[in-house]
Amino acid sequence: MTTIDIILLIVIGASLVLGLYKGIISQIASIGGVILGIIACRFFSDDVGGLYMSWFPDTFTNATLANIAGGITVYLVVYFGIGAFASLLQRITDTLMAGWLDHLLGGVFSVFKWLILLSVFLNLFYMIAPHCIIFHSSSLASGRLFIFVMQLAPKLFGVMAGPVGDMIHNIT
């Protein structure tokens, strides 16, 4: 078993355990909280900053600082609000005795998420060092698992599918 095979097994095993522990509701809420928090900052940080300027005129004499404080406040409120909603959903699933499904789907989702991140990293590394031994040494499942991971991000994102896909086919 080569280094890349061990890395693949560690990523799959650790992400499966983490996903089984957290559940899919918690993971989607975490990702959604970050994304929606950033979007909410874009739309509402100036408004909240203006409120801070009017409520605390001695504290915020600069509009930029008030907008930054407003953005931080908006982000935290949205992120923790989504977290509280996710906690409520988890309690509902536990009450309905569907918590096992939440955790099972969380394991699958987590493995998929981490394999995408690993695929992005490996594809970037392949662009830098295409002749590295890790790209030609996988023996796990006859190298098919490694090829699947390498092709995962380009197929999902589609942006790099053409040029990177041609390079990936040369690996085998």
C-alpha positions as CSV (number, residue, x, y, z in Angstrom):
1,M,0.0,0.0,0.0
2,T,1.4,3.3,-1.1
3,T,1.3,6.8,0.6
4,I,-1.5,8.0,-1.6
5,D,-3.6,4.9,-0.7
6,I,-3.0,5.5,3.0
7,I,-4.0,9.2,2.6
8,L,-7.2,8.2,0.8
9,L,-8.1,5.7,3.5
10,I,-7.4,8.2,6.3
11,V,-9.5,10.9,4.6
12,I,-12.4,8.4,3.9
13,G,-12.3,7.0,7.4
14,A,-11.9,10.2,9.3
15,S,-14.6,12.0,7.3
16,L,-17.0,9.0,7.7
17,V,-16.5,9.1,11.5
18,L,-16.9,12.9,11.6
19,G,-20.0,12.8,9.4
20,L,-21.6,10.0,11.4
21,Y,-21.0,12.0,14.6
22,K,-22.3,15.4,13.3
23,G,-25.1,14.3,11.0
24,I,-26.1,15.9,7.7
25,I,-28.3,18.6,9.2
26,S,-25.4,20.0,11.2
27,Q,-23.1,19.9,8.2
28,I,-25.5,21.5,5.8
29,A,-26.3,24.2,8.4
30,S,-22.6,24.9,8.8
31,I,-21.9,25.3,5.1
32,G,-25.2,27.2,4.6
33,G,-24.5,29.5,7.6
34,V,-21.2,30.5,6.1
35,I,-22.6,31.1,2.7
36,L,-25.8,32.9,3.8
37,G,-23.8,34.9,6.4
38,I,-21.5,36.2,3.7
39,I,-24.5,37.0,1.4
40,A,-26.3,38.8,4.3
41,C,-23.2,40.8,5.1
42,R,-23.1,42.0,1.5
43,F,-26.7,43.2,1.6
44,F,-27.2,44.4,5.2
45,S,-23.8,45.5,6.7
46,D,-24.2,49.1,5.5
47,D,-27.7,49.3,7.0
48,V,-26.6,47.9,10.4
49,G,-23.5,50.1,10.3
50,G,-25.8,53.1,9.8
51,L,-27.9,52.0,12.8
52,Y,-24.7,51.7,14.9
53,M,-23.7,55.2,13.8
54,S,-27.0,56.6,15.0
55,W,-27.2,54.5,18.2
56,F,-23.6,55.0,19.3
57,P,-22.4,58.3,17.8
58,D,-19.5,58.6,20.3
59,T,-18.3,55.1,19.6
60,F,-18.5,55.0,15.8
61,T,-17.3,58.3,14.4
62,N,-16.1,56.6,11.2
63,A,-18.7,55.1,8.8
64,T,-16.2,52.4,7.7
65,L,-15.7,51.1,11.2
66,A,-19.5,51.1,11.8
67,N,-20.0,49.1,8.6
68,I,-17.3,46.6,9.6
69,A,-19.0,46.2,13.0
70,G,-22.4,45.9,11.3
71,G,-21.0,43.2,8.9
72,I,-19.6,41.2,11.8
73,T,-22.9,41.5,13.7
74,V,-25.0,40.4,10.6
75,Y,-22.7,37.5,9.9
76,L,-22.8,36.2,13.5
77,V,-26.6,36.6,13.8
78,V,-27.2,34.7,10.5
79,Y,-24.6,32.0,11.2
80,F,-25.8,31.3,14.7
81,G,-29.5,31.7,13.7
82,I,-29.0,28.9,11.1
83,G,-27.2,26.9,13.7
84,A,-30.1,27.3,16.2
85,F,-32.5,26.3,13.4
86,A,-30.4,23.2,12.6
87,S,-30.4,22.3,16.3
88,L,-34.2,22.5,16.3
89,L,-34.3,20.2,13.2
90,Q,-32.0,17.7,14.8
91,R,-34.2,17.6,17.9
92,I,-37.2,17.0,15.7
93,T,-35.5,14.2,13.8
94,D,-34.5,12.6,17.1
95,T,-38.0,12.9,18.4
96,L,-39.3,11.3,15.3
97,M,-36.7,8.6,15.7
98,A,-35.0,9.5,12.4
99,G,-31.8,10.6,14.0
100,W,-30.1,7.5,12.7
101,L,-30.9,8.6,9.2
102,D,-29.5,12.1,9.8
103,H,-26.2,10.6,11.1
104,L,-26.1,8.0,8.3
105,L,-26.6,10.6,5.6
106,G,-24.1,12.8,7.4
107,G,-21.5,10.1,7.0
108,V,-22.1,9.8,3.3
109,F,-22.2,13.6,2.8
110,S,-19.0,14.1,4.8
111,V,-17.1,11.5,2.8
112,F,-18.3,13.1,-0.5
113,K,-17.4,16.6,0.7
114,W,-13.9,15.6,1.8
115,L,-13.2,13.6,-1.3
116,I,-14.1,16.7,-3.4
117,L,-11.6,18.8,-1.3
118,L,-9.0,16.1,-1.7
119,S,-9.7,15.9,-5.5
120,V,-9.2,19.7,-5.8
121,F,-6.0,19.5,-3.9
122,L,-4.6,16.6,-5.9
123,N,-5.6,18.2,-9.2
124,L,-3.8,21.4,-8.2
125,F,-0.8,19.4,-7.1
126,Y,-0.9,17.4,-10.4
127,M,-0.7,20.7,-12.3
128,I,2.4,21.6,-10.4
129,A,4.2,18.3,-10.4
130,P,2.6,15.9,-13.0
131,H,5.5,13.4,-12.8
132,C,5.3,12.9,-9.0
133,I,5.2,9.2,-8.0
134,I,1.9,9.4,-6.1
135,F,0.0,9.8,-9.4
136,H,1.3,6.5,-10.7
137,S,1.6,4.3,-7.6
138,S,-1.9,3.7,-6.3
139,S,-2.7,0.1,-5.7
140,L,-5.9,0.4,-3.7
141,A,-8.8,-1.2,-5.8
142,S,-6.3,-1.5,-8.6
143,G,-5.9,2.3,-8.7
144,R,-9.5,2.9,-9.6
145,L,-10.3,4.7,-6.3
146,F,-7.5,7.1,-6.9
147,I,-8.6,7.8,-10.5
148,F,-12.2,8.3,-9.2
149,V,-11.0,10.9,-6.7
150,M,-8.8,12.6,-9.3
151,Q,-11.8,12.9,-11.7
152,L,-14.3,13.9,-9.1
153,A,-13.7,17.7,-8.8
154,P,-13.2,18.2,-12.6
155,K,-16.4,16.4,-13.4
156,L,-18.4,18.2,-10.8
157,F,-17.0,21.7,-11.5
158,G,-16.7,21.2,-15.3
159,V,-14.4,24.1,-15.6
160,M,-11.2,22.1,-15.7
161,A,-12.7,19.0,-17.2
162,G,-11.2,19.4,-20.6
163,P,-7.5,20.2,-20.0
164,V,-7.2,18.5,-16.7
165,G,-9.2,15.5,-17.9
166,D,-6.8,14.9,-20.7
167,M,-3.9,15.0,-18.2
168,I,-5.7,12.6,-15.9
169,H,-6.3,10.0,-18.6
170,N,-2.5,10.0,-19.1
171,I,-2.1,8.8,-15.5
172,T,-3.3,5.3,-16.1
